[in-house]
Amino acid sequence: MGTMLDDEMLKIVKAEHHDPFSILGIHKLNEKEIVIRTFHPFAESIEIMNLNTKTKRKYKMKKIHPGGLFERVLKRKTFFKYEFLYKDKDNNIWQSRDPYSFLPVISDYDLYLFNEGNNHKIYEKLGAHPMEIDGAKGTYFAVWAPNAKRVSVVGNFNNWDGRIHQMRVLGSSGVWEIFIPLVQEGDTYKFEIKTKDNNILLKADPYAFYTELRPNNASIVYDFHKKYVWKDKDWLKRRRETNWFEKPISIYEVHLGSWKKKNGNEFMNYRELAHELVNYVKEHNYTHIEILPILEHPLDESWGYQVTGYFSPTSRYGKPEDFMYFVDYMHQNNIGVILDWVPGHFPKDAHGLGKFDGTALYEHMDPRLGEHPDWGTYVFNYGRNEVKNFLISNALYWLDKFHIDGLRVDAVASMLYLDFSRKDGEWVPNVFGGRENLEAIDFVKYFNTVTHQYFPGILTIAEESTAWPGVSKPVDFGGLGFSMKWNMGWMNDSLRYIERDPLYRKFHQDELTFSMVYAFAENYILVLSHDEVVHGKGSMINKMPGDYWQKFANLRLFYSYMFAHPGKKLLFMGNDIAQFNEWNCKKSLDWNLLDFDSHRKMLQLITDLNTLYKKNPALYELDHSPDGFEWIDYNDRENSVISFIRKGKNSDELIVAIFNFTPVVRYNYKIGVPRAGFYKEILNTDSEIYWGSNVGNQGGLYAEKIPFHGRDFSINLTLPPLAGIYFKWQKEK
């Protein structure tokens, strides 16, 4: 018989005790005695070794339950540092400090901030953290599971047995914790959670820094923060001081797993990708890359948008420090890195966040609020402080630990509207009876406020597909606080127009010009993203009408229109080489196409457009101001021609852009221009260097003192077929 009650023993042996620390470890039995208890189902005998004595005196423990519960009562008043010597039935011997002899690591203040939703670095407390406590090396584990009956750490260090390392819950915080000696970096683990219904769940660590390669999904103990020395100090300083709204931003959107492969069909690693991508992005003059989510995800086909490891860079391409190298190398080559971030929903994988402690913890209990009908995923409960804290700290984590320059937030509309993609009766109105998700709106505003406070100079970008007002307006002025917003309206209208047969375009000129009605309502990025070249939508080149030559001419024209239109730019990989196949995340891009003139010269056009864009303030400086744009003629429907002026802050920065959306050469085409002087032709998409027919204006034209289009001067030009041309104004010498 031991000193414990039978029901207390049974709770420990069955791993059902809510506070095993109150039983196990070292305790005062009375004024003259202490008791040490431990539980290990594989041990046949255990000895206590007193580490405070020179001889390391040993005390044999008594097995008080056949399930593996041991104790020893000692006649002494004071506690001492000790270690266990274990022996199993096969005479294997091992030793370890007692996990139940250590005090909690996480402070009451940290828990208070977490429960309040304001512990911005909670990832430094929750999760798995290798450390040394009182001379013992091991790993500290902590997890939030407020409705669990019991939580244990299981892993390769305890035979995945949930009885061995049962955790304690810290008051009413819902946080469970334990320090396990000898657990080291590289060990794999999960949390075993016993629910109130006595179901056993095996969950990956929501705060894990590293995760096994799919299809395995255990978390990996990893301390990467000191494994890499950053060299991007100059970049970060410049970033802080840059007004990105008045700078050129041309983004190359990339899916790392399918941009290029090696050895047939193997993934390249982060370091290989860094060098290859830097060479490509610099050669073709992009300013930034945007990478589809590299937060850990189990399914390749989700492209990273169904995240299970929010704090883990995917192990598909290497270790966390390899991704640090990737970002750092971009910065050393003056390339910004934008990361797709997915706070709108999460998948139902058994090891993930869903029903984490047997209840709807990260999501809503009501499926009308907590499930996304389109994607078969859960929706975060933004009104729950700890969930908000999880997401906010995650955003800050990528900006802080990985020096990310911007977060592009996926599917913002699905967060803002309670009835998003839902029919009547499938959604719950807010407290005012409306369709706005008030908790999500508050979360988004808080996210944008906090990220910009901590990291001035970073960008937050919304993919928001509705006309929600003030998406990129500061929170203080009633907006959501994003830096910029994807211009989905421009994308939809202009693609619908360019896909039409040129014969019928004259009936749909409004599709081309309507975007200028709202072009300055938000800080827009014009996007031709991955979403436009999948699921049967066809590649960019295959959207174009006409024969082979006309397809390329139309696409060149369309790209030149995009780069002249107000707004920053984004092109998805493959768009710039006119890939015929739709994007397939399982395959590399069709780089062999660059063996052909038509594709190689398309890429040359993109290079030149990026170069012109970066060199000419008129094309970027006033992207978000009506002062930077002026129509010349938007109404020539009969000829399907539009013309406008782009202007810089310096009044001498002027570019006139004209676009002919028919395959007809138009001679003696007159447009009004603002000033006398020479208009130098700086771009002609019909040039032979771009695989065009080489119709043009012999380098430029002088303005004539002939009024036209309400202006005092005009130029008489030749409009090439299916082409865009830019003229840059120069003073007469």
C-alpha positions in Angstrom: 0.0 0.0 0.0 1.2 3.5 -0.8 0.2 6.9 0.4 -2.3 7.5 -2.4 -6.1 6.9 -2.5 -7.1 4.2 -4.9 -9.1 6.5 -7.2 -6.2 8.9 -7.5 -3.9 6.1 -8.5 -6.4 4.9 -11.0 -6.7 8.3 -12.6 -2.9 8.5 -13.1 -2.6 4.9 -14.4 -5.5 5.5 -16.8 -4.2 8.9 -17.8 -7.3 10.7 -16.7 -5.9 13.0 -14.0 -6.6 16.7 -14.7 -3.6 17.8 -12.6 -1.0 15.0 -12.5 1.6 17.4 -11.0 -0.4 17.4 -7.8 0.3 13.6 -7.4 3.5 13.0 -9.3 6.9 14.6 -8.5 8.2 15.6 -5.1 5.7 16.6 -2.3 5.6 17.2 1.4 3.8 14.4 3.1 3.9 15.9 6.6 6.3 18.0 8.7 8.9 15.2 8.8 8.4 13.4 5.5 8.5 13.9 1.8 7.2 11.6 -0.9 8.4 11.2 -4.5 6.1 9.5 -7.0 6.5 8.7 -10.7 4.6 6.7 -13.3 6.2 4.8 -16.1 4.3 1.8 -17.5 7.5 0.2 -19.1 9.6 0.3 -15.9 10.1 -2.8 -13.8 12.1 -0.9 -11.1 13.1 2.7 -10.5 15.7 4.2 -8.2 15.9 7.8 -7.1 19.4 9.3 -7.3 20.1 12.3 -5.0 22.0 14.8 -7.1 22.7 17.0 -4.1 25.0 14.5 -2.4 28.6 13.8 -3.5 27.9 10.1 -3.6 24.6 10.6 -5.4 22.8 8.4 -2.9 20.1 6.1 -4.3 16.7 5.2 -2.9 14.7 2.3 -4.4 11.1 3.1 -5.2 8.2 0.9 -4.3 5.8 -0.2 -7.1 2.4 0.7 -5.7 0.3 -0.2 -8.8 1.0 -2.9 -11.3 0.3 -0.4 -14.1 3.6 1.3 -13.4 3.1 3.7 -10.5 6.0 4.0 -8.1 6.6 6.0 -4.9 9.2 6.5 -2.1 8.6 8.1 1.3 11.7 9.7 2.8 12.2 11.0 6.3 13.4 14.5 5.6 11.9 18.0 5.6 13.6 19.6 2.5 13.3 18.9 -1.2 16.4 18.0 -3.2 17.4 17.7 -6.8 17.1 14.1 -8.1 17.2 11.9 -11.1 15.4 8.6 -11.8 17.3 5.4 -12.8 14.9 3.2 -14.7 15.2 -0.5 -15.5 12.7 -2.4 -17.8 11.9 -6.1 -18.0 14.7 -6.7 -20.5 17.2 -5.1 -18.2 17.6 -1.9 -20.3 18.7 0.9 -18.1 18.2 4.7 -18.6 18.1 7.8 -16.5 16.3 11.1 -16.5 15.3 14.0 -14.4 11.7 13.9 -13.3 9.4 16.0 -15.6 7.1 16.5 -12.6 9.8 18.2 -10.5 9.9 21.5 -12.5 7.8 24.6 -12.0 5.8 26.1 -14.8 7.8 28.1 -17.4 5.1 30.3 -18.8 4.2 33.3 -16.6 0.8 34.4 -15.4 1.3 37.6 -17.3 1.9 35.8 -20.6 -1.3 33.7 -20.0 -3.2 36.9 -19.1 -2.1 38.5 -22.4 -2.9 35.4 -24.4 -6.4 35.0 -22.9 -6.9 38.7 -23.6 -5.8 38.2 -27.2 -2.7 40.5 -27.0 0.3 38.3 -26.5 2.0 39.1 -29.9 4.8 36.7 -29.4 2.9 33.8 -27.9 4.7 31.5 -30.3 7.7 31.9 -28.0 5.7 30.4 -25.1 3.3 27.9 -26.7 4.6 25.0 -28.8 7.9 23.1 -28.2 11.0 25.0 -27.0 14.3 23.3 -26.3 15.8 24.8 -23.2 17.8 24.1 -20.0 16.2 24.3 -16.6 18.1 23.9 -13.4 20.9 22.1 -15.2 18.6 19.7 -17.1 18.5 19.9 -20.9 15.1 19.1 -22.5 12.1 20.6 -24.2 9.3 22.7 -22.8 5.8 21.9 -24.3 2.7 24.1 -24.0 -0.6 23.9 -25.8 -4.0 25.6 -25.5 -6.8 23.0 -25.1 -9.3 24.4 -22.5 -12.0 21.8 -22.9 -9.7 18.7 -22.7 -10.0 16.1 -20.0 -6.3 15.3 -20.3 -3.5 16.3 -22.5 -0.2 14.5 -23.0 2.9 14.9 -25.1 3.6 11.8 -27.2 6.6 11.2 -29.4 9.5 9.0 -30.5 10.9 9.6 -27.0 8.1 7.8 -25.1 6.9 5.2 -27.6 3.9 7.5 -28.5 2.3 6.5 -25.2 0.0 9.2 -23.7 0.3 7.8 -20.2 3.9 8.8 -19.7 4.1 12.6 -20.1 0.7 13.8 -18.9 0.6 17.6 -18.8 -0.8 20.0 -16.2 -3.3 22.8 -16.9 -2.5 26.2 -15.7 -5.5 27.6 -13.8 -8.3 28.8 -16.0 -6.1 29.7 -18.9 -6.7 26.5 -20.8 -3.0 26.1 -21.4 -1.4 22.8 -20.6 2.4 22.5 -20.1 5.3 20.2 -19.2 9.1 20.3 -19.4 10.5 16.9 -20.5 14.2 16.3 -19.9 16.3 14.8 -22.6 13.8 15.5 -25.4 16.0 17.3 -28.0 15.9 19.0 -31.4 14.8 16.6 -34.1 12.5 14.5 -31.9 9.0 14.1 -33.4 5.9 14.7 -31.2 2.2 15.3 -31.1 -0.3 16.2 -28.4 -2.6 13.4 -27.3 -5.9 14.9 -26.1 -8.5 13.0 -24.2 -11.9 14.8 -24.7 -14.7 15.2 -22.3 -16.4 12.3 -24.2 -13.3 10.1 -23.6 -12.2 10.1 -27.2 -8.5 10.2 -27.9 -7.3 12.8 -30.5 -3.7 13.0 -31.9 -3.0 16.6 -32.8 0.0 18.2 -34.4 1.3 21.2 -32.5 -0.5 24.4 -33.7 2.7 26.4 -32.9 5.3 23.9 -34.3 8.2 25.5 -36.1 8.9 22.4 -38.2 6.8 19.5 -39.5 7.4 16.1 -41.0 7.3 15.8 -44.8 3.9 14.7 -46.0 2.3 12.2 -45.9 3.7 12.1 -42.3 2.4 15.0 -40.1 4.0 14.9 -36.7 5.6 18.0 -35.4 9.4 18.2 -35.0 11.1 19.8 -32.0 13.2 22.5 -33.6 15.0 25.7 -32.6 16.0 27.4 -35.8 16.2 31.0 -34.6 20.0 30.9 -34.0 20.8 28.8 -37.0 21.0 31.6 -39.5 22.8 35.0 -39.5 20.9 37.5 -41.6 22.7 39.8 -44.1 19.8 42.0 -45.2 20.3 45.0 -42.8 20.6 47.5 -45.7 17.4 46.2 -47.3 15.4 46.4 -44.1 16.6 49.9 -43.5 15.6 51.0 -47.0 12.2 49.2 -46.7 11.4 51.2 -43.5 12.1 54.4 -45.3 10.3 53.7 -48.6 6.9 55.0 -49.7 5.9 52.0 -51.7 2.8 53.8 -53.1 5.0 56.0 -55.2 7.5 53.3 -56.2 7.3 50.7 -59.0 6.0 47.3 -57.8 6.0 44.5 -60.4 5.4 41.2 -58.7 6.3 37.8 -60.1 3.8 35.3 -58.5 5.4 31.9 -57.9 4.4 28.4 -56.7 7.7 27.1 -55.5 6.8 23.4 -56.0 6.1 23.8 -59.8 8.2 26.7 -61.0 11.1 24.4 -61.8 11.9 20.8 -60.9 15.1 18.9 -60.8 16.1 15.3 -61.7 12.9 14.8 -63.6 10.2 15.6 -61.0 11.9 16.4 -57.7 11.3 19.6 -55.7 14.1 22.1 -55.7 15.1 23.2 -52.2 14.8 26.7 -50.8 18.4 27.5 -51.4 18.5 26.2 -55.0 15.2 28.1 -55.6 16.7 31.3 -54.2 19.6 31.4 -56.7 17.5 30.3 -59.7 14.7 32.7 -58.9 17.0 35.7 -58.2 18.6 35.2 -61.5 15.3 35.0 -63.3 13.6 37.9 -61.4 16.6 40.2 -61.9 17.0 39.3 -65.5 13.4 40.2 -66.3 13.3 43.2 -64.0 10.6 42.4 -61.5 10.8 44.2 -58.1 9.1 41.6 -55.9 8.1 37.9 -55.8 4.9 36.7 -54.2 5.0 33.1 -53.2 1.9 30.9 -52.8 1.6 29.7 -49.2 4.6 27.8 -47.9 3.0 27.4 -44.5 2.9 23.6 -44.0 0.0 21.8 -45.7 -0.6 18.1 -46.3 -2.0 18.2 -49.8 0.1 19.4 -52.8 -3.0 20.1 -54.8 -4.2 22.7 -52.3 -1.3 24.9 -53.5 -0.7 25.7 -49.8 -4.1 27.3 -49.2 -5.2 24.5 -46.8 -2.8 25.1 -44.0 -2.2 22.8 -41.0 1.1 24.2 -39.8 0.8 27.9 -39.5 4.2 28.4 -38.0 6.1 25.8 -40.1 7.7 26.6 -43.4 6.8 23.5 -45.5 9.5 20.8 -45.3 8.9 20.0 -49.0 11.7 22.4 -49.8 14.0 22.2 -46.7 14.3 23.4 -43.2 13.2 26.7 -41.6 16.8 28.2 -41.9 16.8 27.3 -45.6 13.7 29.5 -46.1 15.5 32.2 -44.1 18.3 31.9 -46.6 15.8 32.2 -49.4 14.3 35.4 -48.2 17.7 36.9 -47.2 19.2 36.1 -50.7 16.2 37.9 -52.3 16.9 40.9 -50.1 20.6 41.0 -50.9 19.6 41.2 -54.5 17.0 44.0 -53.9 14.0 41.8 -54.4 11.0 42.0 -52.0 9.2 38.9 -50.8 5.5 38.8 -50.3 3.9 35.7 -48.7 0.4 34.5 -49.2 -1.3 34.1 -45.8 -4.5 32.3 -45.2 -6.5 33.4 -42.1 -9.8 32.8 -43.7 -10.2 29.1 -43.2 -8.4 25.9 -42.3 -8.9 22.2 -43.4 -10.5 19.4 -41.5 -7.5 17.0 -41.4 -7.6 14.9 -38.2 -4.2 16.1 -37.0 -5.0 19.8 -37.6 -6.8 22.6 -35.7 -10.4 21.3 -36.3 -12.2 20.2 -33.1 -8.9 20.5 -31.5 -9.8 19.6 -27.9 -13.0 17.8 -28.9 -14.9 21.0 -29.2 -15.1 23.8 -31.8 -12.1 25.6 -30.4 -10.5 27.5 -33.3 -13.8 27.4 -35.3 -17.5 28.1 -34.5 -19.7 25.3 -33.2 -22.6 26.4 -35.5 -21.7 25.1 -39.0 -23.6 28.2 -40.4 -20.7 30.2 -39.0 -17.9 27.7 -38.7 -17.8 25.9 -42.0 -17.0 27.1 -45.5 -19.3 25.5 -48.0 -17.1 26.1 -51.1 -13.9 24.7 -49.8 -15.1 22.1 -47.2 -13.0 23.8 -44.5 -13.6 25.4 -41.1 -13.8 29.2 -40.6 -11.8 30.7 -37.7 -13.8 32.2 -34.8 -12.4 35.7 -34.9 -14.3 36.7 -31.8 -12.4 34.4 -29.6 -9.4 36.1 -28.0 -7.0 33.2 -28.1 -7.9 32.4 -31.8 -7.3 36.1 -32.7 -4.0 35.9 -30.8 -3.0 32.8 -32.7 -3.5 34.5 -36.0 -2.0 37.9 -35.1 1.1 36.3 -33.6 1.4 34.1 -36.7 1.4 37.1 -39.0 4.0 38.9 -36.8 6.1 35.7 -36.7 6.6 35.6 -40.5 7.4 39.3 -40.6 9.8 39.0 -37.6 11.6 35.7 -37.9 11.6 35.4 -41.7 11.8 39.2 -42.6 8.9 38.8 -45.0 8.1 42.2 -46.8 4.4 41.7 -47.2 1.4 39.5 -46.5 -1.2 39.0 -49.2 -4.3 37.9 -47.3 -6.3 35.3 -49.2 -10.1 35.3 -49.6 -10.8 38.4 -47.5 -14.4 38.6 -48.8 -15.1 35.2 -47.3 -14.1 36.7 -43.9 -16.1 39.9 -44.2 -19.5 38.5 -45.2 -21.5 36.1 -43.0 -23.5 35.0 -46.1 -20.4 34.5 -48.4 -21.3 31.7 -50.7 -24.3 30.8 -48.6 -28.0 30.6 -49.4 -30.8 31.9 -47.3 -31.1 30.0 -44.1 -27.4 28.9 -44.3 -26.0 31.8 -42.4 -26.5 33.7 -39.2 -27.0 37.5 -39.2 -24.9 39.7 -36.9 -26.3 41.4 -33.8 -27.7 44.2 -36.0 -29.4 41.8 -38.4 -26.8 42.5 -41.1 -24.5 40.3 -43.2 -21.2 41.8 -42.2 -19.0 39.6 -40.0 -18.3 42.2 -37.3 -15.7 40.1 -35.4 -13.8 39.4 -38.7 -13.8 43.1 -39.5 -12.4 44.0 -36.1 -9.8 41.2 -36.5 -8.7 42.5 -40.0 -8.4 46.1 -38.7 -6.3 44.9 -35.7 -4.1 42.8 -37.9 -3.4 45.7 -40.2 -2.8 48.1 -37.3 -0.4 45.8 -35.4 1.6 44.6 -38.4 2.3 48.1 -39.6 3.1 49.3 -36.1 5.7 46.6 -35.6 7.1 46.7 -39.1 6.8 50.0 -40.9 7.5 49.6 -44.6 5.8 46.2 -45.0 2.8 45.7 -47.2 -0.5 44.1 -46.4 -2.5 43.2 -49.5 -6.1 42.1 -49.7 -7.5 39.7 -52.2 -11.0 41.1 -51.8 -13.5 40.4 -54.6 -16.4 42.7 -53.7 -16.9 46.5 -53.6 -16.3 46.7 -49.8 -15.5 50.4 -49.2 -12.1 51.5 -47.8 -10.2 48.2 -48.0 -6.9 50.0 -48.4 -7.9 53.1 -46.4 -6.2 53.5 -43.0 -8.2 52.2 -40.0 -8.1 55.7 -38.4 -10.1 56.9 -41.4 -12.7 54.2 -41.3 -11.0 51.7 -43.6 -9.8 48.1 -43.1 -6.2 49.3 -43.1 -4.6 47.2 -45.9 -1.8 48.8 -47.8 -3.2 47.7 -51.2 -5.9 45.6 -52.8 -6.0 43.3 -55.8 -8.1 44.8 -58.6 -10.4 42.0 -59.4 -12.8 44.2 -61.2 -10.1 45.3 -63.7 -9.0 41.7 -64.1 -12.5 40.4 -64.8 -13.6 43.2 -67.2 -10.4 43.4 -69.2 -10.1 39.7 -69.6 -13.7 39.4 -70.7 -12.9 42.2 -73.3 -9.6 40.8 -74.6 -11.1 37.3 -75.0 -13.7 38.7 -77.5 -13.2 38.5 -81.3 -11.8 41.9 -82.3 -14.8 42.2 -84.7 -17.1 42.5 -81.7 -15.0 44.5 -79.4 -16.4 47.8 -80.5 -19.7 46.8 -78.9 -18.0 46.3 -75.5 -15.6 49.2 -75.1 -17.1 49.9 -71.7 -15.5 46.7 -70.4 -12.1 48.3 -71.2 -12.8 51.7 -69.8 -15.0 51.1 -66.8 -12.1 50.4 -64.5 -11.1 54.1 -64.6 -14.3 55.0 -62.9 -13.1 53.4 -59.7 -9.3 53.2 -60.3 -8.4 55.5 -57.4 -11.0 54.3 -54.9 -8.4 51.9 -53.5 -4.6 51.4 -53.7 -4.9 48.8 -56.4 -2.6 46.1 -57.8 -3.5 44.8 -61.2 -3.3 41.0 -61.1 -3.2 38.2 -63.6 -2.7 35.6 -61.0 -2.7 31.8 -60.7 -6.5 31.8 -60.3 -6.9 32.9 -63.9 -5.0 30.0 -65.4 -6.5 26.9 -63.7 -9.7 24.9 -63.6 -10.5 25.0 -67.3 -10.0 28.8 -67.6 -7.2 28.3 -70.0 -3.7 29.8 -70.0 -3.3 33.5 -70.8 -2.2 32.8 -74.4 -5.1 30.4 -75.0 -7.6 33.0 -73.8 -6.7 35.2 -76.8 -8.8 35.0 -79.9 -7.5 34.6 -83.5 -4.9 32.6 -85.3 -1.4 31.8 -83.8 0.1 35.2 -84.7 -3.0 37.1 -83.4 -3.0 35.2 -80.1 0.5 36.5 -79.4 -0.3 40.0 -80.7 -3.4 40.2 -78.5 -1.4 39.0 -75.4 1.4 41.5 -76.1 -1.2 44.3 -76.5 -3.0 43.2 -73.3 0.2 43.3 -71.3 1.2 46.7 -72.6 -2.3 48.0 -71.6 -1.9 46.5 -68.1 1.5 48.2 -67.6 0.2 51.5 -68.7 -3.0 51.3 -66.6 -2.8 52.9 -63.1 -2.0 50.3 -60.4 0.9 48.1 -59.3 1.5 44.9 -61.3 1.4 41.2 -60.7 1.9 38.3 -63.2 1.8 34.7 -62.4 4.7 32.4 -63.5 4.1 31.0 -67.0 2.1 34.1 -68.1 5.3 35.8 -69.1 6.4 33.0 -71.4 3.0 32.6 -72.9 2.6 29.0 -71.7 -0.1 27.2 -73.6 -0.9 24.6 -71.0 -2.9 25.6 -67.9 -0.8 25.7 -64.7 -0.4 22.2 -63.2 1.0 22.3 -59.6 2.5 18.8 -60.2 4.7 19.8 -63.2 7.4 22.3 -63.9 6.6 25.2 -66.2 7.1 24.5 -69.9 10.5 26.2 -70.1 11.2 24.4 -73.4 8.9 27.0 -75.0 11.7 29.5 -74.9 13.3 27.6 -77.7 10.7 29.3 -79.9 10.9 32.9 -81.1 7.2 33.7 -80.3 7.6 32.7 -76.6 11.1 34.0 -76.2 10.1 37.4 -77.6 7.1 37.5 -75.4 9.4 37.2 -72.4 11.5 40.0 -73.9 8.4 42.2 -74.0 7.8 41.6 -70.3 11.4 42.4 -69.5 11.1 45.6 -71.4 7.8 46.5 -69.9 9.2 46.0 -66.4 12.3 48.1 -67.4 10.2 50.9 -68.8 7.9 50.8 -65.8 10.8 51.1 -63.3 12.5 53.8 -65.3 9.6 56.1 -65.9 8.0 57.8 -62.9 4.9 58.6 -65.0 4.1 54.9 -65.0 4.1 54.4 -61.2 4.6 57.6 -59.1 0.9 58.6 -59.1 -0.5 55.1 -59.4 -3.1 55.8 -56.7 -4.0 59.4 -57.5 -6.2 60.7 -60.3 -3.5 63.3 -60.9 -1.4 60.6 -62.6 -4.0 59.8 -65.3 -5.8 61.6 -68.1 -7.9 60.3 -70.9 -7.2 61.4 -74.4 -10.0 59.4 -76.0 -11.9 56.5 -74.5 -14.8 56.7 -77.0 -13.4 55.5 -80.4 -15.5 52.4 -80.3 -15.7 52.1 -84.1 -11.9 51.5 -84.3 -11.6 49.8 -80.8 -8.9 52.3 -79.9 -8.2 54.0 -76.5 -5.6 56.5 -75.6 -4.6 58.2 -72.4 -1.7 60.1 -70.6 0.2 58.9 -67.6 1.9 61.6 -65.5 4.5 61.8 -62.8 4.8 64.3 -60.0 7.3 66.2 -62.1 5.1 67.9 -64.8 7.7 67.0 -67.4 7.1 63.3 -66.9 4.5 62.5 -69.5 3.8 59.2 -71.4 1.1 59.0 -74.0 -0.3 55.4 -74.5 -2.4 54.3 -77.4 -3.9 50.8 -77.9 -5.4 49.3 -81.1 -7.6 46.3 -80.3 -8.2 45.4 -83.9 -5.9 43.5 -86.3 -6.1 46.5 -88.7 -3.3 49.0 -89.4 -4.6 52.5 -88.9 -2.7 55.2 -90.8 -2.9 58.9 -90.1 -4.5 58.3 -86.8 -4.7 61.6 -85.0 -4.8 62.1 -81.2 -4.6 65.3 -79.2 -1.5 65.8 -77.0 -0.9 68.2 -74.1 2.3 69.9 -75.4 4.5 70.8 -78.2 7.7 68.8 -78.6 8.9 65.4 -79.6 7.0 62.3 -78.7 9.5 59.5 -78.6 8.2 56.0 -79.3 9.6 54.0 -76.3 7.4 50.9 -76.8 5.7 49.3 -79.7 4.4 45.8 -79.1 4.3 45.2 -82.8 8.0 45.5 -83.2 9.8 42.6 -84.7 11.9 42.3 -81.5 8.6 41.1 -79.9 7.6 38.9 -82.9 5.4 41.6 -84.4 4.9 42.8 -87.9 7.1 45.9 -87.4 4.6 48.6 -88.2 5.5 51.8 -86.3 6.4 55.5 -86.3 10.2 55.4 -87.0 11.1 56.3 -83.4 8.7 59.1 -82.7 6.8 62.1 -83.9 6.8 65.9 -83.4 3.6 67.5 -82.2 1.8 69.7 -84.7 0.0 72.9 -83.7 -3.3 71.4 -84.8 -5.9 71.3 -82.0 -7.6 67.9 -81.4 -9.4 66.2 -78.6 -9.7 69.5 -76.8 -5.9 70.1 -76.8 -3.8 72.6 -78.6 -1.5 70.1 -80.2 -1.8 66.7 -81.9 0.3 63.9 -83.5 -0.6 62.0 -86.6 0.6 58.4 -86.1 0.4 55.0 -87.6 -1.3 52.5 -85.3 0.1 48.9 -85.7 -2.4 46.0 -85.6 -3.3 44.6 -82.2 -0.7 46.7 -80.6 0.1 49.1 -77.8 2.5 52.0 -78.2 4.0 54.4 -75.6 5.3 57.8 -76.5 7.4 59.7 -74.0 7.3 63.5 -74.3 10.5 65.4 -74.7 11.1 69.1 -74.9 12.1 70.5 -78.2 15.8 71.1 -78.4 
